[in-house]
């Protein structure tokens, strides 16, 4: 078995200049296998289609949640 046998072809991606709000909408609307919507992360491509990074929902949550939550039990929630 090879990676190509399991991978999901790239249809959705993010652009470096997108806002987090735009990125979340794309992450929520991106389709996975069998038509299920929502993915946990997507590649970030520049205008030439070159991979410049990856962005995940975890990255977004870390950026928007207050730092003090990590000092409480809620930080692990």
N, C-alpha and C positions, 0 to 999 in steps of 0.2 A: 504494500500500500504506500502511496506517495501523498505528499502534501496536497497536490492538485486534486486528489480524490476526495478530500475532506473540506477544502477551502470553499468559501462563498465568493463568487466573482465580485470584484469591486464595481459598485454602481454609485454609491454615495461617498462623498468626501467633504472635507472642510477646507476653507481657505484661511490663510493667516490673518487677513484683515476682518474676519467675521467677529461679531460680538458673541459673548457667551450665550446670550438669549437666542441668537440665530443658530448657534452650534447645538444647543439643547433641542431646539425644534427639529433639526436635521437628525440628531441622534434618536429622538423619539419616533420620527417618521420613517427612518431607514428600515428596509425590510430584510429579515433574516430568512432562513430556510422555511419552507412551507407557508410563506406569506405572513409570518408573525412579524409585527412591527416592533421597533425599538432595538437598539444595539447598545453595548456598553462603551464602545469607543470606535473612532474612525481615524483614518490617516489625514494628515494635513498636507495639501499639495499646493505648490506655487503655480503661477500662471502658465508655466511651461509644462506642468504635470509632474514635476520632480517632487519626490517625497521629502518634506522638510521636518516632519514630526508626526506624533500621534497625540490625540487628545481623548481622554476617557471621562466618563461621568464622575469617577473618583477624583480626577484632577479638578474638575469644575466644582465639586462639592468642597474640596479642600480650599479652593480659592474664595468661596463665598461664605462658608461657615465661620462664625467667630472663633478666634484662636482659643478663647477661654473654655469652649466646649470640650477641648481635648483634655482639660484638667478635671473633668467630671465624668461620671459614669455615662452620661449622654454622649460623650465624645466617641465612645465605642459603638454607640447605637447606629 
